[in-house]
Amino acid sequence: MQIASSVRLLTLFILLTATVNALNFTVASYNVENLFDLESDGTEYKEYKPNSKYWKQKNLSIKLNNISKTIKDLDADIIALQEIESNKALELLHKKLPSYKYKYFLKNRSSSIGVGVLSKYKIIRTSKILIDKFDRYARPILETTFLIDNKKFTIYNNHWRSKRAGENTRIKYAMALKNHIFDLNTDKDYILLGDFNSDYNEWLTFKSQRKLNNTYGITGINHILNTTIDNKIVTKDLISDFSQRVHYNLWLELEKKNRFSTIFRNQKGTPDNILVSPALFDNYNISYVNNSFKVFKPKYLYSNNKINRWKKTKGYSDHLPIVATFSTTKQTDNLSKKVKEITSTIQYLYDVEHISEPINIKNLIVIYSFNKGSILKQKNGRAIYAYRYTDDLIIGNQYNVTIDKLQLYNGLLEIKELSNIKQINSYPNYKDLYLDASKINIFDIKYTNDIITNLTGVYKKRYLHFITNQGKNHKIRLYLPKRFNYIKENDNITIISGHLSIYKGQIQIDIHKKSDIIHND
């Protein structure tokens, strides 16, 4: 009896000790945009030659202060950095960040920039993965292993070739990484992070860009690193179900409107990524903390829909930091249940952008229809465009449907394939679901695919120029069908049913038919 009691006490002591010793830690990735030193080595970019007009001690000091402020405020335990020129540049930054005891830097001698890491935890191993021995400018991938709570954790810091080149150049990076990590033990805890110069859904967004798509639709981040399988996205609730090694991209945890770390030519992008390995969901050693991923964007880094990038003597970077939390304790979230709870709304479709299996959506009201498709909306919810199916979906009716395929066309989410269309009711007051343009911000992405009404302005050079209720002048592009001659230059018109869409990152209004507008005297 006394022995059994002692065993129970010992077991309780071990559990309590494990709980006390267990910890959470954060890992971040940050492209700091060209942190150069003031020593000339012949590989500098033209605008960063030491002691030139805009790169001297004053500029460097401002840049170091701004980047170090961001890192201090972010307060990640481990931070992977990109676009660092040298070990000297990293050392200058490190001196301003005393809480980071450990650091490491890597680049090819011929490259202008490299990658580095700062850590509060001990670095026990570093290695480099070479990309192409014949390309002296290719940036190697930095492998860094840390000891955290007596457990090993590895990150692979990437900075892939930019989109000035085709996808075949980024596939070289993905293949080099794949050849290394696909031989690792399946229980190894690691993440892939950094600036991949690839969106999380690259396989959907790059297809129409001939300059980029020189690989017959194959992408490095999706098809080589297996964040998609058979063009179906790998979700975290299914990550352990595959026989091959796959990765889960943490961007999928955020709502669509929050998925960005850069804004280039007014188009939001996700070149910075954190890809999580299946072992981080096995509740052994180290685990990913569910829904902890976020973009770090205080007002000094991001405001008024603009990133405060570095410009000569002020600013920070053209990238925002991304960060996620990991733990040495078990994570008990029921991931599958959380996903299934939200699969009955249109909003869910916007969150995932791509579905791997048919999804049933209820109570869809057809609020608009034209020759190429219909706009479907849930009451008090979002709207979405269904390409074709105009004979099956009658305006003013309410349906339950199965959505079989989505597509992202130039930034606009569309239903590509539907089945099991069942009318459940009529909805004669469907126009009540139109949005009054005078009462909303029509440039807010959450209103895309909705139908707006009550917008008056003057048509000039493909734009509708209008005045808001606050008295401000605005303009929005109008997309008109070919040979649509019902609107002429300088016409004063009122839109009574305009389709809010998006094209290459720009919000616009699609006018599909003559009845969408009225002319004002």
C-alpha positions as CSV (number, residue, x, y, z in Angstrom):
1,M,0.0,0.0,0.0
2,Q,2.8,2.3,1.0
3,I,4.7,1.5,-2.3
4,A,1.6,2.2,-4.4
5,S,1.2,5.5,-2.6
6,S,4.8,6.4,-3.3
7,V,4.5,5.5,-7.0
8,R,1.5,7.8,-7.2
9,L,3.3,10.7,-5.5
10,L,6.3,10.2,-7.8
11,T,4.1,10.2,-10.9
12,L,2.4,13.4,-9.7
13,F,5.8,15.0,-9.1
14,I,7.0,14.1,-12.6
15,L,3.8,15.5,-14.2
16,L,4.1,18.8,-12.2
17,T,7.8,19.1,-13.0
18,A,7.1,18.6,-16.7
19,T,4.4,21.3,-16.6
20,V,6.6,23.7,-14.8
21,N,9.5,23.1,-17.2
22,A,7.4,23.2,-20.3
23,L,7.4,26.5,-22.2
24,N,6.1,28.4,-25.2
25,F,8.5,30.1,-27.6
26,T,8.0,32.3,-30.6
27,V,9.7,32.1,-34.0
28,A,9.6,35.0,-36.5
29,S,10.8,35.8,-40.0
30,Y,11.7,39.3,-41.2
31,N,13.1,40.6,-44.5
32,V,14.7,43.8,-43.3
33,E,15.3,45.2,-46.8
34,N,18.9,45.7,-47.6
35,L,20.8,46.1,-44.3
36,F,24.3,46.9,-45.6
37,D,27.5,47.8,-43.7
38,L,29.9,50.6,-44.6
39,E,32.8,48.3,-45.8
40,S,33.3,48.0,-49.5
41,D,33.7,44.4,-50.8
42,G,32.5,45.0,-54.4
43,T,29.2,43.1,-54.2
44,E,27.0,46.0,-53.0
45,Y,24.0,47.3,-54.8
46,K,24.6,50.6,-56.5
47,E,22.6,52.6,-54.1
48,Y,24.3,51.0,-51.1
49,K,27.9,51.6,-52.0
50,P,29.6,52.8,-48.7
51,N,29.6,56.5,-48.1
52,S,27.6,57.3,-51.2
53,K,24.8,59.9,-51.2
54,Y,22.2,57.9,-49.4
55,W,24.3,55.3,-47.7
56,K,26.6,56.7,-45.1
57,Q,26.9,56.5,-41.3
58,K,23.8,58.6,-40.7
59,N,21.7,56.4,-42.9
60,L,23.0,53.2,-41.5
61,S,22.4,54.4,-37.9
62,I,18.8,55.3,-38.7
63,K,18.3,51.9,-40.4
64,L,19.8,50.0,-37.5
65,N,17.7,51.9,-34.9
66,N,14.5,51.3,-36.8
67,I,15.1,47.6,-37.4
68,S,16.2,47.0,-33.9
69,K,13.1,48.8,-32.6
70,T,10.9,46.5,-34.6
71,I,12.7,43.4,-33.4
72,K,12.6,44.6,-29.8
73,D,8.8,45.2,-30.0
74,L,8.3,41.9,-31.8
75,D,10.2,40.2,-29.0
76,A,10.4,36.8,-30.8
77,D,12.7,34.2,-29.1
78,I,14.1,33.2,-32.5
79,I,14.1,35.5,-35.6
80,A,15.2,34.6,-39.0
81,L,16.4,37.5,-41.1
82,Q,16.8,38.1,-44.8
83,E,18.6,40.8,-46.8
84,I,21.6,41.2,-44.5
85,E,24.8,42.1,-46.4
86,S,27.4,40.6,-44.1
87,N,28.3,39.3,-40.7
88,K,29.5,42.8,-40.0
89,A,26.0,44.2,-40.7
90,L,24.5,41.5,-38.5
91,E,27.0,42.2,-35.7
92,L,26.0,45.9,-35.8
93,L,22.4,45.0,-35.4
94,H,23.1,42.4,-32.7
95,K,24.9,45.0,-30.6
96,K,21.6,46.8,-30.3
97,L,19.7,43.7,-29.2
98,P,21.4,42.3,-26.1
99,S,18.6,40.0,-25.2
100,Y,19.7,37.8,-28.2
101,K,22.7,35.8,-27.0
102,Y,23.2,33.8,-30.1
103,K,23.6,34.7,-33.8
104,Y,24.7,33.3,-37.1
105,F,25.1,34.6,-40.7
106,L,25.4,32.9,-44.1
107,K,25.8,34.0,-47.7
108,N,27.7,33.2,-50.8
109,R,30.8,35.3,-51.3
110,S,29.6,36.6,-54.6
111,S,26.1,37.5,-53.4
112,S,25.1,41.0,-52.4
113,I,22.9,39.8,-49.5
114,G,22.6,36.8,-47.2
115,V,20.5,35.4,-44.3
116,G,21.0,35.4,-40.6
117,V,19.4,34.4,-37.3
118,L,19.2,35.9,-33.8
119,S,18.2,33.6,-30.9
120,K,17.7,33.7,-27.2
121,Y,18.2,29.9,-27.2
122,K,21.4,28.1,-27.8
123,I,22.4,27.3,-31.4
124,I,23.8,23.7,-31.4
125,R,24.3,23.2,-35.1
126,T,24.3,25.2,-38.4
127,S,24.7,24.0,-41.9
128,K,24.1,25.3,-45.4
129,I,22.1,23.8,-48.3
130,L,23.6,24.8,-51.7
131,I,21.2,25.6,-54.5
132,D,23.2,25.5,-57.7
133,K,27.0,25.1,-57.8
134,F,27.1,26.7,-61.2
135,D,25.3,29.8,-60.0
136,R,27.6,31.9,-57.8
137,Y,24.8,34.3,-57.0
138,A,22.3,31.7,-55.7
139,R,21.6,32.2,-52.0
140,P,22.1,29.1,-49.9
141,I,19.5,28.0,-47.3
142,L,20.6,28.3,-43.7
143,E,19.8,25.3,-41.5
144,T,19.9,26.1,-37.8
145,T,19.2,23.7,-34.9
146,F,18.4,25.0,-31.4
147,L,18.2,23.4,-28.0
148,I,14.9,24.4,-26.3
149,D,13.9,22.8,-23.1
150,N,16.4,20.0,-23.9
151,K,14.6,19.4,-27.2
152,K,15.9,19.9,-30.6
153,F,14.2,22.3,-33.0
154,T,15.4,23.2,-36.5
155,I,14.6,26.0,-38.8
156,Y,15.5,26.4,-42.5
157,N,15.9,30.1,-43.4
158,N,15.2,30.8,-47.1
159,H,15.6,33.7,-49.4
160,W,14.5,32.5,-52.9
161,R,15.1,34.2,-56.2
162,S,12.7,37.1,-56.9
163,K,10.0,37.2,-59.4
164,R,12.2,39.1,-61.9
165,A,12.9,35.5,-63.0
166,G,10.6,32.6,-63.9
167,E,9.3,29.9,-61.5
168,N,12.0,27.5,-62.7
169,T,14.6,29.5,-60.7
170,R,12.6,29.1,-57.5
171,I,12.0,25.4,-58.1
172,K,15.8,25.0,-57.8
173,Y,15.6,26.2,-54.2
174,A,12.6,24.0,-53.5
175,M,14.3,21.0,-55.0
176,A,17.5,21.6,-53.0
177,L,15.4,21.8,-49.8
178,K,13.3,18.8,-50.7
179,N,16.4,16.6,-51.3
180,H,17.6,17.5,-47.8
181,I,14.5,17.4,-45.7
182,F,12.6,14.5,-47.4
183,D,15.3,12.1,-46.0
184,L,14.8,13.3,-42.4
185,N,13.1,11.2,-39.8
186,T,9.3,11.7,-39.8
187,D,9.4,12.8,-36.1
188,K,11.9,15.6,-36.6
189,D,10.6,18.9,-35.4
190,Y,11.3,21.6,-38.1
191,I,9.9,24.5,-39.9
192,L,10.6,26.1,-43.3
193,L,10.5,29.9,-43.2
194,G,11.7,33.1,-44.8
195,D,11.2,35.0,-48.0
196,F,10.2,32.4,-50.6
197,N,9.2,35.1,-53.1
198,S,6.1,32.9,-53.6
199,D,2.6,33.3,-52.4
200,Y,1.0,30.6,-50.2
201,N,-1.4,29.9,-53.2
202,E,1.2,30.5,-55.9
203,W,-0.1,27.6,-58.0
204,L,-3.4,29.6,-58.4
205,T,-2.0,33.1,-58.9
206,F,0.9,32.7,-61.3
207,K,-0.7,30.6,-64.0
208,S,-1.8,33.5,-66.1
209,Q,1.6,35.2,-65.9
210,R,3.6,33.9,-68.8
211,K,6.9,35.4,-67.5
212,L,6.5,33.4,-64.3
213,N,4.8,30.3,-65.5
214,N,7.6,28.6,-67.4
215,T,7.2,25.3,-65.5
216,Y,3.8,24.1,-66.9
217,G,1.9,25.1,-63.8
218,I,4.3,23.5,-61.3
219,T,5.5,25.7,-58.3
220,G,8.3,25.2,-55.8
221,I,6.4,26.1,-52.7
222,N,3.2,24.2,-53.5
223,H,4.2,21.1,-55.6
224,I,7.8,20.5,-54.6
225,L,7.4,21.2,-50.9
226,N,4.0,19.6,-50.9
227,T,1.8,22.3,-49.4
228,T,-0.6,21.0,-52.0
229,I,-1.2,17.4,-53.1
230,D,-2.9,16.8,-56.4
231,N,-3.7,20.5,-56.5
232,K,-5.6,20.2,-53.2
233,I,-4.3,22.3,-50.4
234,V,-2.8,20.6,-47.3
235,T,-4.9,21.5,-44.3
236,K,-3.7,21.1,-40.7
237,D,-6.5,18.7,-39.8
238,L,-5.3,16.3,-42.5
239,I,-1.6,16.9,-42.3
240,S,-0.9,13.5,-40.7
241,D,-3.0,11.6,-43.2
242,F,-0.5,11.6,-46.1
243,S,2.0,8.8,-46.8
244,Q,4.4,11.4,-48.3
245,R,6.0,14.3,-46.5
246,V,3.8,17.4,-46.7
247,H,3.8,20.9,-45.1
248,Y,1.1,23.1,-43.8
249,N,1.4,26.8,-44.6
250,L,0.4,29.0,-41.7
251,W,-1.1,31.7,-43.9
252,L,-4.2,29.6,-44.0
253,E,-5.0,30.4,-40.4
254,L,-5.7,34.0,-41.1
255,E,-8.7,35.6,-42.8
256,K,-8.2,36.4,-46.5
257,K,-8.1,40.2,-45.8
258,N,-5.2,39.7,-43.3
259,R,-3.0,37.5,-45.6
260,F,-0.2,39.8,-46.6
261,S,3.3,40.8,-45.6
262,T,4.1,43.0,-48.6
263,I,2.2,45.4,-50.8
264,F,3.6,45.9,-54.2
265,R,1.8,48.1,-56.7
266,N,-1.2,48.1,-54.5
267,Q,-1.4,44.3,-54.5
268,K,-1.0,42.5,-51.3
269,G,1.3,39.4,-51.3
270,T,2.6,36.7,-49.1
271,P,6.2,36.1,-50.1
272,D,7.2,35.5,-46.5
273,N,6.0,32.1,-45.3
274,I,6.2,29.6,-42.4
275,L,5.7,26.0,-43.4
276,V,5.1,23.6,-40.6
277,S,6.1,19.9,-40.7
278,P,3.7,17.1,-39.6
279,A,5.8,16.3,-36.6
280,L,4.8,19.6,-35.0
281,F,1.2,18.2,-34.8
282,D,2.1,14.8,-33.2
283,N,2.0,16.1,-29.6
284,Y,5.5,14.8,-29.0
285,N,8.6,16.9,-28.1
286,I,7.7,20.3,-29.7
287,S,4.3,21.2,-31.0
288,Y,2.8,24.1,-33.0
289,V,0.4,26.2,-30.9
290,N,-2.8,26.3,-32.9
291,N,-3.9,29.6,-34.5
292,S,-0.9,31.5,-33.1
293,F,0.4,32.7,-36.5
294,K,0.2,36.5,-37.1
295,V,1.6,39.4,-39.0
296,F,3.4,41.9,-36.8
297,K,2.1,45.3,-38.0
298,P,2.1,48.1,-35.5
299,K,1.1,51.5,-36.8
300,Y,4.7,52.6,-37.3
301,L,5.2,49.7,-39.8
302,Y,1.7,49.7,-41.4
303,S,-1.0,52.4,-41.6
304,N,-3.4,53.7,-44.2
305,N,-3.0,50.5,-46.2
306,K,0.7,51.2,-46.7
307,I,3.9,49.6,-45.4
308,N,6.4,52.1,-44.1
309,R,9.3,50.8,-46.1
310,W,12.9,52.2,-46.0
311,K,13.4,55.3,-48.2
312,K,16.8,56.9,-48.1
313,T,16.7,58.3,-44.5
314,K,13.5,56.9,-43.0
315,G,11.3,53.9,-42.7
316,Y,11.8,50.3,-42.0
317,S,11.3,47.6,-44.6
318,D,9.1,46.7,-47.5
319,H,8.2,43.5,-45.6
320,L,6.2,43.0,-42.4
321,P,7.5,40.4,-39.9
322,I,5.5,37.2,-39.4
323,V,5.6,35.1,-36.2
324,A,4.3,31.9,-34.8
325,T,4.3,30.2,-31.4
326,F,5.5,26.7,-30.5
327,S,5.5,24.7,-27.3
328,T,7.1,21.9,-25.4
329,T,3.7,20.9,-24.0
330,K,1.0,18.9,-25.7
331,Q,-1.6,20.7,-27.7
332,T,-5.1,19.3,-27.3
333,D,-7.1,21.3,-29.9
334,N,-9.5,19.2,-32.0
335,L,-8.5,20.7,-35.3
336,S,-10.9,18.7,-37.5
337,K,-13.9,19.8,-35.5
338,K,-12.9,23.5,-35.8
339,V,-12.7,23.3,-39.5
340,K,-16.0,21.5,-40.0
341,E,-17.9,24.0,-37.9
342,I,-17.4,26.8,-40.4
343,T,-17.8,25.0,-43.7
344,S,-21.4,26.1,-44.2
345,T,-20.7,29.8,-45.0
346,I,-19.5,31.8,-47.9
347,Q,-17.0,33.5,-45.6
348,Y,-15.3,30.1,-45.2
349,L,-14.7,29.9,-48.9
350,Y,-12.9,33.3,-48.8
351,D,-10.8,32.1,-45.9
352,V,-9.6,29.0,-47.6
353,E,-9.8,30.1,-51.3
354,H,-9.4,26.5,-52.4
355,I,-11.3,23.4,-51.4
356,S,-10.1,19.8,-51.4
357,E,-13.5,18.2,-51.2
358,P,-17.1,19.3,-52.0
359,I,-18.7,21.6,-49.5
360,N,-22.4,22.1,-48.9
361,I,-23.6,25.7,-48.5
362,K,-27.2,26.5,-47.5
363,N,-29.5,29.4,-48.0
364,L,-27.9,31.0,-51.0
365,I,-30.0,33.8,-52.5
366,V,-29.5,34.7,-56.2
367,I,-29.4,38.5,-56.1
368,Y,-28.1,39.2,-59.6
369,S,-27.7,37.4,-62.9
370,F,-26.2,38.0,-66.3
371,N,-25.2,36.0,-69.3
372,K,-21.9,34.7,-67.7
373,G,-23.1,33.9,-64.2
374,S,-24.9,34.8,-61.0
375,I,-24.1,36.5,-57.7
376,L,-25.1,34.4,-54.7
377,K,-25.4,35.8,-51.2
378,Q,-26.3,34.6,-47.7
379,K,-28.5,36.9,-45.8
380,N,-26.3,38.9,-43.3
381,G,-23.3,37.3,-45.0
382,R,-21.0,37.6,-48.0
383,A,-21.6,37.3,-51.7
384,I,-19.8,35.2,-54.3
385,Y,-19.8,34.9,-58.1
386,A,-20.8,31.6,-59.7
387,Y,-19.4,31.3,-63.2
388,R,-22.2,30.1,-65.5
389,Y,-25.1,28.1,-64.1
390,T,-27.5,30.9,-65.1
391,D,-30.1,28.4,-66.3
392,D,-30.0,26.5,-62.9
393,L,-29.9,29.6,-60.6
394,I,-32.9,31.9,-61.0
395,I,-32.7,35.4,-59.7
396,G,-34.9,35.9,-56.6
397,N,-34.7,32.3,-55.5
398,Q,-33.0,30.7,-52.5
399,Y,-31.0,27.5,-52.9
400,N,-28.9,24.8,-51.1
401,V,-26.0,23.8,-53.2
402,T,-22.8,21.7,-53.2
403,I,-19.7,23.6,-54.3
404,D,-17.2,21.3,-56.0
405,K,-14.6,23.7,-57.3
406,L,-13.3,27.3,-56.6
407,Q,-11.0,29.4,-58.6
408,L,-9.1,32.6,-58.0
409,Y,-9.2,34.6,-61.2
410,N,-7.0,37.7,-61.2
411,G,-7.6,38.0,-57.5
412,L,-11.4,37.5,-57.5
413,L,-12.8,34.3,-55.9
414,E,-15.3,32.5,-58.1
415,I,-17.3,29.3,-57.9
416,K,-16.2,27.2,-60.8
417,E,-18.3,24.1,-60.4
418,L,-21.7,23.5,-58.6
419,S,-23.9,20.4,-58.1
420,N,-26.9,19.3,-56.1
421,I,-28.7,22.6,-56.7
422,K,-32.0,22.5,-54.8
423,Q,-34.4,25.4,-54.6
424,I,-35.7,25.8,-51.1
425,N,-37.6,29.1,-51.3
426,S,-38.2,32.3,-53.2
427,Y,-36.8,35.6,-52.1
428,P,-38.6,38.4,-54.1
429,N,-37.0,41.2,-52.1
430,Y,-33.5,40.2,-53.2
431,K,-32.6,43.8,-54.0
432,D,-32.8,44.6,-50.3
433,L,-29.5,42.7,-50.1
434,Y,-27.8,45.2,-52.4
435,L,-25.3,47.4,-50.6
436,D,-25.9,51.2,-50.5
437,A,-22.6,52.6,-51.8
438,S,-23.1,55.8,-49.9
439,K,-23.0,54.0,-46.6
440,I,-20.0,51.7,-47.0
441,N,-16.4,51.9,-48.1
442,I,-16.6,50.3,-51.5
443,F,-12.8,49.9,-51.6
444,D,-12.9,47.4,-48.6
445,I,-12.0,44.0,-49.9
446,K,-14.7,42.3,-47.7
447,Y,-17.4,43.7,-50.1
448,T,-16.0,42.1,-53.3
449,N,-18.6,40.1,-55.3
450,D,-21.4,42.1,-53.7
451,I,-23.8,44.2,-55.7
452,I,-23.8,47.9,-54.9
453,T,-26.4,50.6,-55.6
454,N,-26.8,54.3,-55.3
455,L,-23.4,55.5,-56.6
456,T,-23.5,58.6,-58.8
457,G,-20.6,60.2,-60.6
458,V,-19.0,61.2,-63.9
459,Y,-17.4,58.7,-66.2
460,K,-13.9,59.8,-67.4
461,K,-11.2,57.6,-69.0
462,R,-12.5,54.3,-67.7
463,Y,-13.1,55.6,-64.1
464,L,-16.2,56.8,-62.3
465,H,-15.4,60.0,-60.4
466,F,-17.6,60.6,-57.4
467,I,-17.9,62.5,-54.2
468,T,-18.3,60.7,-50.8
469,N,-20.7,61.7,-48.1
470,Q,-17.7,63.3,-46.4
471,G,-17.1,65.5,-49.4
472,K,-14.0,63.8,-50.6
473,N,-13.2,63.2,-54.3
474,H,-12.7,59.6,-55.2
475,K,-12.6,57.5,-58.4
476,I,-13.0,53.8,-59.1
477,R,-12.4,51.9,-62.3
478,L,-15.4,50.7,-64.3
479,Y,-15.1,47.5,-66.3
480,L,-17.4,47.5,-69.2
481,P,-18.2,44.6,-71.6
482,K,-16.7,44.8,-75.1
483,R,-18.7,46.9,-77.5
484,F,-20.6,48.4,-74.6
485,N,-21.4,51.9,-75.9
486,Y,-24.1,52.9,-73.4
487,I,-21.6,55.0,-71.3
488,K,-19.7,57.7,-73.0
489,E,-16.9,60.1,-71.9
490,N,-18.1,62.7,-69.3
491,D,-21.5,61.0,-68.9
492,N,-23.2,61.6,-65.5
493,I,-24.5,58.3,-64.3
494,T,-26.0,56.5,-61.3
495,I,-25.1,52.9,-60.7
496,I,-28.1,51.0,-59.5
497,S,-26.6,47.5,-59.7
498,G,-22.8,47.3,-59.9
499,H,-20.7,44.2,-59.3
500,L,-17.8,45.0,-57.0
501,S,-14.9,42.9,-58.2
502,I,-11.1,43.0,-58.1
503,Y,-8.5,42.8,-60.8
504,K,-4.8,42.5,-60.1
505,G,-5.3,43.9,-56.6
506,Q,-7.5,46.9,-57.6
507,I,-11.1,47.1,-56.6
508,Q,-13.3,47.9,-59.5
509,I,-17.0,47.9,-60.5
510,D,-18.1,45.5,-63.3
511,I,-21.1,46.8,-65.4
512,H,-22.6,43.8,-67.0
513,K,-25.7,45.2,-68.7
514,K,-27.5,48.4,-69.7
515,S,-30.0,48.1,-66.8
516,D,-27.1,48.5,-64.3
517,I,-27.0,52.2,-64.8
518,I,-29.2,55.2,-65.4
519,H,-28.2,58.5,-67.1
520,N,-28.7,61.8,-65.2
521,D,-29.8,64.9,-67.0
